Amino acid sequence: MTKLSQHRAAKRLGISASTLSSYVKRGIAPSHVTLLGVRYFDVDSLDAWLAARTVSESAQ
């Protein structure tokens, strides 16, 4: 399991780190762990979270 810092996770999702932080506070962020005050996100969880929120062209 590859883990990314919040900054790198946000970059992978195409959003800012502050937006991802807001998602965490609102309880809608991908699953994560916090170690010594630093949030880490699992790459597979990020990809699954993003895929679940992506609208395909055929669904529009």
C-alpha positions as CSV (number, residue, x, y, z in Angstrom):
1,M,0.0,0.0,0.0
2,T,1.5,3.2,-1.2
3,K,0.7,6.3,1.0
4,L,0.8,9.9,-0.1
5,S,1.0,13.0,2.0
6,Q,-2.0,15.3,1.9
7,H,-0.2,17.7,-0.6
8,R,0.6,14.9,-3.0
9,A,-2.8,13.3,-2.6
10,A,-4.5,16.6,-3.5
11,K,-2.2,16.9,-6.5
12,R,-3.2,13.4,-7.6
13,L,-6.9,14.3,-7.3
14,G,-6.5,17.6,-9.1
15,I,-7.5,19.8,-6.2
16,S,-5.7,22.0,-3.7
17,A,-4.4,20.7,-0.4
18,S,-6.8,23.2,1.4
19,T,-9.7,21.7,-0.5
20,L,-8.7,18.2,0.6
21,S,-8.3,19.5,4.1
22,S,-11.9,20.9,3.9
23,Y,-13.1,17.5,2.7
24,V,-11.5,15.8,5.7
25,K,-13.2,18.3,8.1
26,R,-16.6,17.7,6.3
27,G,-16.1,13.9,6.5
28,I,-16.2,13.4,2.7
29,A,-12.5,12.8,2.1
30,P,-11.0,9.4,1.0
31,S,-9.9,7.3,3.9
32,H,-6.7,8.4,5.5
33,V,-4.5,8.0,8.6
34,T,-2.8,10.6,10.6
35,L,0.7,9.9,12.0
36,L,2.4,12.5,14.2
37,G,0.1,15.2,12.8
38,V,0.6,14.4,9.2
39,R,-2.3,12.9,7.1
40,Y,-1.5,10.1,4.6
41,F,-3.8,8.8,1.9
42,D,-3.6,5.3,0.3
43,V,-3.2,5.5,-3.5
44,D,-5.8,2.8,-4.1
45,S,-8.3,4.5,-1.9
46,L,-7.7,7.8,-3.6
47,D,-8.3,6.3,-7.0
48,A,-11.4,4.5,-5.9
49,W,-12.8,7.6,-4.3
50,L,-12.2,9.6,-7.4
51,A,-13.7,7.0,-9.7
52,A,-16.8,6.9,-7.6
53,R,-17.2,10.7,-8.1
54,T,-16.4,10.9,-11.8
55,V,-19.3,11.2,-14.2
56,S,-18.8,9.4,-17.5
57,E,-19.8,11.1,-20.7
58,S,-22.4,8.4,-21.4
59,A,-24.1,9.3,-18.1
60,Q,-24.6,12.9,-19.0
